[in-house]
Amino acid sequence: MFDNLTDRLGSTLKNLKGQGKLSESNVKDALREVRMALLEADVALPVVTDFIEKVKLGALGQQVQSSLNPGQALIKLVQAELVKVMGEANEELNLKANPPAIVLMAGLQGAGKTTTVAKLGRWLKQTKKKKVGVVSADVYRPAAIKQLQTLAEETELVFFDSDLSQKPVDIAVNAIDAAKKQFLDVVIVDTAGRLHIDDVLMDEIKELHAAINPVETLFVVDSMTGQDAANTAKAFNDALPLTGVILTKADGDARGGAALSIRQITGKPIKFIGVGEKTDALEPFHPDRIASRILGMGDMLSLIEDIEQKADKKKADKLAKKISKGKSFDLADFKDQLLQMQNMGGVGAMMDKLPGMGNVSQEVKNKVNDKELARQIAVINSMTLQERRYPDLIKGNRKKRIAAGCGQQLQDVNRMLKQHKMMQKMMKKFSKGKNMANMMRGMKSNMQGMRM
């Protein structure tokens, strides 16, 4: 996410290092590059113009502290302005209503609206401990109702059935009545999408909105459409009182223009961001954390939240006790770590949240492939229980047998064993009472050392 923008801004700000102070000349040169980086990221021109003007005023004014070098000073100003552009802080969902609180989802066809309904329902259930029901009022796309039913079953949400012969308003009203009888906290209503904005779509969703009076009306938009996403959101907001935006497919968007344009153009906050296809791939949108990611500083808070929510705490505690007693970190433990990393979205999803990963070249980032995790797990699965427990037993013929057993090359086995050795050394540091900061430094060097 934001890879192109991160690379461009990183190289621009590096050029200021070694210079004595910020001057009108070097600020002008740097901001020209920043402007080009933002335009290439498909940020709307009015947003770019305003952004550059404010950073320039800060850089040449009294805001720059003398203790900072020019690169640090400009990074601080750019980061502060990025946060302002995206909305200062995360704005939570407003669910203060007599149960059930109604959330209406709007958007164009293909934005990932139905999947996002399930993602949001799952997030509310797991994070906020809400009892959530979902219903599809999309009577135009034949598979829409079935798709939502399948997703609801997967995420263990209450699903209210509907059929193509019903009117959207009747579907939503019936679902809300049923939710009251089941004492649900939230009902999320999926609506029909279109390939373009038209009067029929707007009239229908206005009628639906008036009938159910939702506490939240969220616009779901594909972040890969860049500044068009912001313009589409504005068109919807002119017809419908939106309360927020959910950006989807951010994991496939290397530019970030939508995230940087929407708040300024629509005045509406981005409340969530979709970062993958799975139903757990939805994160609250924190402007300060996103700004840090864009500038290659990582996002430790989101990474820690991911670990807290998705990691197997029992296995983690068991491993911590084992290591603290001086026992060795074996290949079975390593396999558990790989599986946990897979569960958190893989290496790619974690990389931009680690501080300092912005310094890793794009070529290396492009080689990061989560298939490598599956390959390493397959290699371990091809071993005997004794080999997993005592990795030093694995020599020539054993390596050949393991490689043949999992359909991999001998070099894949050697690479996995080398990776395990690195993790083993890191785990020894934890047994000596090293803190979280050291653990994260170890994780970062471990990732940078991976040959994928």
WOSULGI-V491426 format. One record per residue. N is the residue number from 1. RES is the residue in one letter. NEAR is the number of other ideal C-beta (glycine too) atoms within 8 Angstrom. D_CENTER is the distance of its C-alpha to the mean C-alpha in Angstrom with 1 decimal. Layout:
n:N res:RES near:NEAR d_center:D_CENTER
n:N res:RES near:NEAR d_center:D_CENTER
This chain:
n:1 res:M near:10 d_center:8.1
n:2 res:F near:15 d_center:11.2
n:3 res:D near:10 d_center:13.2
n:4 res:N near:12 d_center:16.4
n:5 res:L near:14 d_center:16.3
n:6 res:T near:14 d_center:15.7
n:7 res:D near:9 d_center:18.6
n:8 res:R near:13 d_center:20.9
n:9 res:L near:14 d_center:20.5
n:10 res:G near:12 d_center:20.8
n:11 res:S near:9 d_center:24.0
n:12 res:T near:12 d_center:25.4
n:13 res:L near:14 d_center:25.1
n:14 res:K near:8 d_center:26.5
n:15 res:N near:9 d_center:29.6
n:16 res:L near:14 d_center:30.5
n:17 res:K near:9 d_center:30.9
n:18 res:G near:3 d_center:34.5
n:19 res:Q near:10 d_center:35.7
n:20 res:G near:3 d_center:37.6
n:21 res:K near:5 d_center:36.2
n:22 res:L near:12 d_center:34.4
n:23 res:S near:7 d_center:37.0
n:24 res:E near:6 d_center:37.1
n:25 res:S near:6 d_center:37.4
n:26 res:N near:11 d_center:34.4
n:27 res:V near:13 d_center:32.2
n:28 res:K near:8 d_center:33.2
n:29 res:D near:9 d_center:32.4
n:30 res:A near:13 d_center:29.0
n:31 res:L near:12 d_center:28.0
n:32 res:R near:8 d_center:29.3
n:33 res:E near:12 d_center:26.8
n:34 res:V near:13 d_center:24.0
n:35 res:R near:10 d_center:25.2
n:36 res:M near:9 d_center:25.2
n:37 res:A near:13 d_center:21.7
n:38 res:L near:14 d_center:20.4
n:39 res:L near:10 d_center:22.6
n:40 res:E near:10 d_center:21.5
n:41 res:A near:15 d_center:17.9
n:42 res:D near:9 d_center:19.4
n:43 res:V near:14 d_center:19.4
n:44 res:A near:12 d_center:22.3
n:45 res:L near:7 d_center:25.5
n:46 res:P near:8 d_center:26.5
n:47 res:V near:14 d_center:23.2
n:48 res:V near:12 d_center:23.8
n:49 res:T near:8 d_center:27.5
n:50 res:D near:9 d_center:26.9
n:51 res:F near:12 d_center:24.3
n:52 res:I near:12 d_center:26.7
n:53 res:E near:8 d_center:29.6
n:54 res:K near:10 d_center:28.1
n:55 res:V near:14 d_center:27.0
n:56 res:K near:10 d_center:30.5
n:57 res:L near:8 d_center:32.2
n:58 res:G near:12 d_center:30.4
n:59 res:A near:14 d_center:31.1
n:60 res:L near:8 d_center:34.8
n:61 res:G near:7 d_center:35.3
n:62 res:Q near:3 d_center:35.7
n:63 res:Q near:7 d_center:32.1
n:64 res:V near:11 d_center:32.0
n:65 res:Q near:6 d_center:33.1
n:66 res:S near:4 d_center:35.7
n:67 res:S near:3 d_center:34.2
n:68 res:L near:9 d_center:31.2
n:69 res:N near:8 d_center:31.7
n:70 res:P near:13 d_center:31.0
n:71 res:G near:10 d_center:27.7
n:72 res:Q near:8 d_center:26.4
n:73 res:A near:13 d_center:27.9
n:74 res:L near:15 d_center:26.2
n:75 res:I near:10 d_center:22.8
n:76 res:K near:9 d_center:23.3
n:77 res:L near:13 d_center:24.4
n:78 res:V near:13 d_center:21.7
n:79 res:Q near:12 d_center:19.0
n:80 res:A near:9 d_center:20.8
n:81 res:E near:12 d_center:21.2
n:82 res:L near:14 d_center:17.5
n:83 res:V near:12 d_center:16.9
n:84 res:K near:9 d_center:19.8
n:85 res:V near:12 d_center:18.8
n:86 res:M near:14 d_center:15.4
n:87 res:G near:12 d_center:17.2
n:88 res:E near:7 d_center:18.0
n:89 res:A near:7 d_center:16.2
n:90 res:N near:8 d_center:14.0
n:91 res:E near:7 d_center:16.3
n:92 res:E near:6 d_center:16.4
n:93 res:L near:8 d_center:17.7
n:94 res:N near:7 d_center:21.5
n:95 res:L near:11 d_center:22.9
n:96 res:K near:5 d_center:26.3
n:97 res:A near:8 d_center:28.7
n:98 res:N near:2 d_center:31.3
n:99 res:P near:9 d_center:29.5
n:100 res:P near:12 d_center:28.0
n:101 res:A near:12 d_center:25.6
n:102 res:I near:14 d_center:24.9
n:103 res:V near:15 d_center:21.6
n:104 res:L near:14 d_center:22.3
n:105 res:M near:14 d_center:19.7
n:106 res:A near:13 d_center:20.8
n:107 res:G near:11 d_center:19.9
n:108 res:L near:12 d_center:21.2
n:109 res:Q near:7 d_center:21.7
n:110 res:G near:7 d_center:19.1
n:111 res:A near:12 d_center:16.0
n:112 res:G near:11 d_center:14.8
n:113 res:K near:13 d_center:16.4
n:114 res:T near:13 d_center:17.9
n:115 res:T near:12 d_center:15.0
n:116 res:T near:16 d_center:13.1
n:117 res:V near:14 d_center:16.2
n:118 res:A near:16 d_center:16.0
n:119 res:K near:13 d_center:12.3
n:120 res:L near:15 d_center:13.4
n:121 res:G near:15 d_center:16.7
n:122 res:R near:13 d_center:15.3
n:123 res:W near:11 d_center:13.2
n:124 res:L near:13 d_center:16.4
n:125 res:K near:14 d_center:18.5
n:126 res:Q near:8 d_center:16.9
n:127 res:T near:7 d_center:15.8
n:128 res:K near:8 d_center:18.6
n:129 res:K near:5 d_center:21.1
n:130 res:K near:9 d_center:22.0
n:131 res:K near:10 d_center:24.1
n:132 res:V near:14 d_center:22.5
n:133 res:G near:17 d_center:24.2
n:134 res:V near:18 d_center:23.0
n:135 res:V near:15 d_center:25.3
n:136 res:S near:13 d_center:25.4
n:137 res:A near:14 d_center:27.6
n:138 res:D near:13 d_center:27.1
n:139 res:V near:12 d_center:30.6
n:140 res:Y near:5 d_center:30.4
n:141 res:R near:8 d_center:28.0
n:142 res:P near:4 d_center:29.9
n:143 res:A near:6 d_center:27.1
n:144 res:A near:13 d_center:24.8
n:145 res:I near:12 d_center:26.5
n:146 res:K near:7 d_center:26.6
n:147 res:Q near:10 d_center:22.9
n:148 res:L near:16 d_center:22.0
n:149 res:Q near:11 d_center:24.6
n:150 res:T near:8 d_center:23.3
n:151 res:L near:15 d_center:19.7
n:152 res:A near:14 d_center:21.4
n:153 res:E near:8 d_center:23.5
n:154 res:E near:8 d_center:20.6
n:155 res:T near:11 d_center:18.8
n:156 res:E near:6 d_center:22.2
n:157 res:L near:13 d_center:22.2
n:158 res:V near:11 d_center:25.6
n:159 res:F near:11 d_center:26.2
n:160 res:F near:13 d_center:28.9
n:161 res:D near:6 d_center:30.6
n:162 res:S near:12 d_center:31.8
n:163 res:D near:7 d_center:33.6
n:164 res:L near:6 d_center:34.1
n:165 res:S near:4 d_center:37.5
n:166 res:Q near:9 d_center:36.1
n:167 res:K near:6 d_center:35.3
n:168 res:P near:14 d_center:31.7
n:169 res:V near:11 d_center:33.1
n:170 res:D near:8 d_center:35.1
n:171 res:I near:15 d_center:32.2
n:172 res:A near:14 d_center:30.1
n:173 res:V near:10 d_center:33.2
n:174 res:N near:10 d_center:34.2
n:175 res:A near:14 d_center:30.8
n:176 res:I near:12 d_center:30.8
n:177 res:D near:8 d_center:34.4
n:178 res:A near:10 d_center:33.5
n:179 res:A near:13 d_center:30.6
n:180 res:K near:10 d_center:33.0
n:181 res:K near:6 d_center:35.4
n:182 res:Q near:9 d_center:32.7
n:183 res:F near:6 d_center:31.7
n:184 res:L near:13 d_center:28.0
n:185 res:D near:10 d_center:25.8
n:186 res:V near:16 d_center:23.6
n:187 res:V near:16 d_center:24.1
n:188 res:I near:13 d_center:21.5
n:189 res:V near:16 d_center:23.4
n:190 res:D near:14 d_center:22.1
n:191 res:T near:14 d_center:24.1
n:192 res:A near:12 d_center:25.4
n:193 res:G near:12 d_center:23.7
n:194 res:R near:9 d_center:25.8
n:195 res:L near:6 d_center:25.7
n:196 res:H near:5 d_center:26.7
n:197 res:I near:9 d_center:27.5
n:198 res:D near:7 d_center:31.0
n:199 res:D near:5 d_center:33.4
n:200 res:V near:6 d_center:33.6
n:201 res:L near:10 d_center:29.9
n:202 res:M near:11 d_center:30.0
n:203 res:D near:8 d_center:33.2
n:204 res:E near:10 d_center:32.0
n:205 res:I near:13 d_center:28.8
n:206 res:K near:10 d_center:30.9
n:207 res:E near:10 d_center:33.3
n:208 res:L near:15 d_center:30.7
n:209 res:H near:13 d_center:29.2
n:210 res:A near:7 d_center:32.8
n:211 res:A near:9 d_center:33.6
n:212 res:I near:13 d_center:30.8
n:213 res:N near:6 d_center:30.0
n:214 res:P near:10 d_center:26.3
n:215 res:V near:10 d_center:25.0
n:216 res:E near:13 d_center:21.7
n:217 res:T near:12 d_center:21.5
n:218 res:L near:15 d_center:18.0
n:219 res:F near:14 d_center:17.6
n:220 res:V near:13 d_center:15.1
n:221 res:V near:17 d_center:14.8
n:222 res:D near:12 d_center:13.6
n:223 res:S near:15 d_center:11.9
n:224 res:M near:8 d_center:13.9
n:225 res:T near:9 d_center:17.1
n:226 res:G near:12 d_center:16.7
n:227 res:Q near:12 d_center:19.2
n:228 res:D near:7 d_center:20.6
n:229 res:A near:16 d_center:17.7
n:230 res:A near:14 d_center:19.0
n:231 res:N near:10 d_center:22.6
n:232 res:T near:12 d_center:22.0
n:233 res:A near:16 d_center:20.4
n:234 res:K near:10 d_center:23.5
n:235 res:A near:9 d_center:25.8
n:236 res:F near:13 d_center:24.5
n:237 res:N near:13 d_center:24.6
n:238 res:D near:5 d_center:28.3
n:239 res:A near:8 d_center:29.2
n:240 res:L near:11 d_center:27.1
n:241 res:P near:6 d_center:26.2
n:242 res:L near:14 d_center:22.4
n:243 res:T near:9 d_center:20.9
n:244 res:G near:13 d_center:17.3
n:245 res:V near:15 d_center:14.7
n:246 res:I near:16 d_center:11.6
n:247 res:L near:16 d_center:9.9
n:248 res:T near:13 d_center:9.3
n:249 res:K near:11 d_center:9.0
n:250 res:A near:12 d_center:6.8
n:251 res:D near:11 d_center:6.6
n:252 res:G near:6 d_center:10.4
n:253 res:D near:12 d_center:11.0
n:254 res:A near:8 d_center:12.5
n:255 res:R near:11 d_center:14.2
n:256 res:G near:15 d_center:12.3
n:257 res:G near:13 d_center:15.5
n:258 res:A near:18 d_center:14.4
n:259 res:A near:15 d_center:12.2
n:260 res:L near:14 d_center:15.3
n:261 res:S near:15 d_center:17.9
n:262 res:I near:16 d_center:17.2
n:263 res:R near:12 d_center:18.1
n:264 res:Q near:13 d_center:21.2
n:265 res:I near:14 d_center:22.4
n:266 res:T near:12 d_center:22.0
n:267 res:G near:6 d_center:22.2
n:268 res:K near:13 d_center:19.6
n:269 res:P near:9 d_center:16.5
n:270 res:I near:15 d_center:12.9
n:271 res:K near:13 d_center:12.2
n:272 res:F near:13 d_center:8.9
n:273 res:I near:14 d_center:6.1
n:274 res:G near:16 d_center:5.8
n:275 res:V near:11 d_center:3.8
n:276 res:G near:8 d_center:7.2
n:277 res:E near:4 d_center:10.7
n:278 res:K near:6 d_center:11.3
n:279 res:T near:11 d_center:12.0
n:280 res:D near:7 d_center:10.0
n:281 res:A near:12 d_center:6.6
n:282 res:L near:14 d_center:6.3
n:283 res:E near:8 d_center:5.6
n:284 res:P near:8 d_center:8.5
n:285 res:F near:15 d_center:8.5
n:286 res:H near:10 d_center:10.5
n:287 res:P near:14 d_center:12.4
n:288 res:D near:9 d_center:13.9
n:289 res:R near:10 d_center:10.9
n:290 res:I near:15 d_center:9.5
n:291 res:A near:12 d_center:13.1
n:292 res:S near:11 d_center:13.4
n:293 res:R near:15 d_center:10.8
n:294 res:I near:12 d_center:12.7
n:295 res:L near:15 d_center:15.9
n:296 res:G near:12 d_center:15.0
n:297 res:M near:9 d_center:15.5
n:298 res:G near:14 d_center:12.4
n:299 res:D near:12 d_center:10.6
n:300 res:M near:10 d_center:12.8
n:301 res:L near:8 d_center:12.4
n:302 res:S near:11 d_center:8.8
n:303 res:L near:12 d_center:10.0
n:304 res:I near:8 d_center:13.1
n:305 res:E near:8 d_center:11.7
n:306 res:D near:12 d_center:10.0
n:307 res:I near:9 d_center:13.4
n:308 res:E near:7 d_center:15.3
n:309 res:Q near:8 d_center:13.8
n:310 res:K near:9 d_center:13.7
n:311 res:A near:11 d_center:16.4
n:312 res:D near:8 d_center:19.9
n:313 res:K near:6 d_center:21.7
n:314 res:K near:6 d_center:25.2
n:315 res:K near:10 d_center:24.7
n:316 res:A near:10 d_center:23.3
n:317 res:D near:8 d_center:26.4
n:318 res:K near:8 d_center:28.7
n:319 res:L near:11 d_center:27.6
n:320 res:A near:9 d_center:27.9
n:321 res:K near:8 d_center:31.4
n:322 res:K near:10 d_center:32.4
n:323 res:I near:13 d_center:31.4
n:324 res:S near:7 d_center:33.1
n:325 res:K near:6 d_center:36.3
n:326 res:G near:5 d_center:36.4
n:327 res:K near:5 d_center:35.7
n:328 res:S near:4 d_center:34.1
n:329 res:F near:12 d_center:30.5
n:330 res:D near:10 d_center:31.4
n:331 res:L near:12 d_center:29.7
n:332 res:A near:10 d_center:29.1
n:333 res:D near:10 d_center:27.0
n:334 res:F near:13 d_center:25.2
n:335 res:K near:12 d_center:24.5
n:336 res:D near:11 d_center:23.0
n:337 res:Q near:9 d_center:20.7
n:338 res:L near:12 d_center:19.6
n:339 res:L near:9 d_center:19.1
n:340 res:Q near:13 d_center:17.0
n:341 res:M near:11 d_center:14.8
n:342 res:Q near:11 d_center:14.6
n:343 res:N near:9 d_center:13.7
n:344 res:M near:12 d_center:10.6
n:345 res:G near:11 d_center:9.3
n:346 res:G near:10 d_center:11.9
n:347 res:V near:13 d_center:12.7
n:348 res:G near:10 d_center:10.7
n:349 res:A near:11 d_center:7.3
n:350 res:M near:14 d_center:9.2
n:351 res:M near:12 d_center:11.2
n:352 res:D near:12 d_center:9.7
n:353 res:K near:13 d_center:9.4
n:354 res:L near:14 d_center:13.1
n:355 res:P near:8 d_center:15.7
n:356 res:G near:9 d_center:18.0
n:357 res:M near:14 d_center:15.9
n:358 res:G near:10 d_center:16.4
n:359 res:N near:6 d_center:20.0
n:360 res:V near:9 d_center:19.4
n:361 res:S near:5 d_center:20.8
n:362 res:Q near:7 d_center:19.1
n:363 res:E near:6 d_center:21.6
n:364 res:V near:9 d_center:20.4
n:365 res:K near:10 d_center:16.7
n:366 res:N near:6 d_center:17.9
n:367 res:K near:7 d_center:19.8
n:368 res:V near:12 d_center:17.0
n:369 res:N near:7 d_center:17.2
n:370 res:D near:10 d_center:16.0
n:371 res:K near:6 d_center:19.4
n:372 res:E near:11 d_center:20.8
n:373 res:L near:12 d_center:19.6
n:374 res:A near:9 d_center:21.4
n:375 res:R near:11 d_center:24.3
n:376 res:Q near:11 d_center:24.7
n:377 res:I near:12 d_center:24.6
n:378 res:A near:11 d_center:27.3
n:379 res:V near:15 d_center:29.4
n:380 res:I near:14 d_center:29.4
n:381 res:N near:8 d_center:30.3
n:382 res:S near:11 d_center:33.2
n:383 res:M near:11 d_center:34.7
n:384 res:T near:5 d_center:37.3
n:385 res:L near:7 d_center:36.5
n:386 res:Q near:7 d_center:38.9
n:387 res:E near:13 d_center:37.1
n:388 res:R near:12 d_center:33.8
n:389 res:R near:8 d_center:35.6
n:390 res:Y near:7 d_center:37.6
n:391 res:P near:10 d_center:35.7
n:392 res:D near:4 d_center:38.7
n:393 res:L near:8 d_center:40.7
n:394 res:I near:11 d_center:38.7
n:395 res:K near:6 d_center:41.0
n:396 res:G near:5 d_center:42.3
n:397 res:N near:6 d_center:43.3
n:398 res:R near:10 d_center:40.6
n:399 res:K near:12 d_center:37.9
n:400 res:K near:9 d_center:39.5
n:401 res:R near:9 d_center:39.7
n:402 res:I near:14 d_center:36.0
n:403 res:A near:14 d_center:35.0
n:404 res:A near:7 d_center:37.2
n:405 res:G near:7 d_center:36.0
n:406 res:C near:10 d_center:32.4
n:407 res:G near:5 d_center:33.2
n:408 res:Q near:10 d_center:31.7
n:409 res:Q near:6 d_center:33.5
n:410 res:L near:8 d_center:35.2
n:411 res:Q near:6 d_center:33.0
n:412 res:D near:11 d_center:29.9
n:413 res:V near:14 d_center:31.7
n:414 res:N near:9 d_center:32.6
n:415 res:R near:9 d_center:29.1
n:416 res:M near:12 d_center:27.7
n:417 res:L near:10 d_center:30.6
n:418 res:K near:8 d_center:30.0
n:419 res:Q near:13 d_center:26.4
n:420 res:H near:12 d_center:27.7
n:421 res:K near:8 d_center:30.3
n:422 res:M near:11 d_center:27.7
n:423 res:M near:12 d_center:25.8
n:424 res:Q near:10 d_center:29.3
n:425 res:K near:8 d_center:30.3
n:426 res:M near:12 d_center:27.1
n:427 res:M near:10 d_center:27.8
n:428 res:K near:10 d_center:31.4
n:429 res:K near:10 d_center:30.2
n:430 res:F near:12 d_center:28.4
n:431 res:S near:9 d_center:31.7
n:432 res:K near:6 d_center:33.4
n:433 res:G near:5 d_center:31.3
n:434 res:K near:7 d_center:28.7
n:435 res:N near:6 d_center:26.1
n:436 res:M near:5 d_center:22.2
n:437 res:A near:6 d_center:22.2
n:438 res:N near:10 d_center:24.3
n:439 res:M near:11 d_center:22.2
n:440 res:M near:11 d_center:19.1
n:441 res:R near:8 d_center:21.4
n:442 res:G near:10 d_center:22.6
n:443 res:M near:10 d_center:19.2
n:444 res:K near:12 d_center:18.6
n:445 res:S near:9 d_center:22.1
n:446 res:N near:12 d_center:21.7
n:447 res:M near:12 d_center:18.7
n:448 res:Q near:9 d_center:20.7
n:449 res:G near:8 d_center:23.7
n:450 res:M near:10 d_center:22.3
n:451 res:R near:4 d_center:24.1
n:452 res:M near:7 d_center:22.0
